[in-house]
Amino acid sequence: DGGITQSPKYLFRKEGQNVTLSCEQNLNHDAMYWYRQDPGQGLRLIYYSQIVNDFQKGDIAEGYSVSREKKESFPLTVTSAQKNPTAFYLCASSNPTGYGYTFGSGTRLTVV
Amino acid sequence: AQSVTQPDIHITVSEGASLELRCNYSYGATPYLFWYVQSPGQGLQLLLKYFSGDTLVQGIKGFEAEFKRSQSSFNLRKPSVHWSDAAEYFCAVGRNSGNTPLVFGKGTRLSVIA
């Protein structure tokens, strides 16, 4: 079945370390998105990509980086510059927006 | 800029009672509107969407929503709530062209009591 796979489900990181969250889709969707979810804050857009080898910053891109070398993959790196990285991270894809997103099951990142 | 307001942070209803979750949006053109549901620790699942046409849209799990342009609202309703409906619900708005990001509200947490 087609879908989006996020891994790992839980991730622990020490302060000062970079960490990469994986997002893979087999839906043949052109666009992919990363959102951060904090309690009471809803979903906030980090980065999105509408096509391979291109991506745009969202509302809270500082301290994060992405790449889109393949249509299926859109990994997110949380760098040591992100001051408060502990959160639930959601990846989504669409083709096109009007049909809604398909979401992954999320990665919970905890900085220890 | 687009924005979405969900005025109710938390709602508690009795099982079998009716439900209405409120959503107001701000957008300069005809929006694409969505309702999603999220169980704890999971991703979001699409309940229903509105593009154009009939302003009352039906979704999965017995949910429906009504688009009211004059009120900039897209409220979610269900006639009889089941305990399994307890979850967080998000309203979202998007542009009607291309692959552009959705803007989400902050969510409404629904609790269901016996």
Interface residues (C-beta under 8 A of the other chain):
Chain A: I4 Q6 D30 A31 Y33 Y35 G40 Q41 G42 L43 L45 Y48 Q50 G58 F88 L90 A92 S94 N95 P96 T97 G98 Y99 G100 Y101 T102 F103 G104 S105 G106 R108
Chain B: I9 Y32 F34 Y36 G41 Q42 G43 L44 Q45 L46 K49 F51 F90 G94 R95 N96 S97 G98 N99 T100 P101 L102 V103 F104 G105 K106 G107
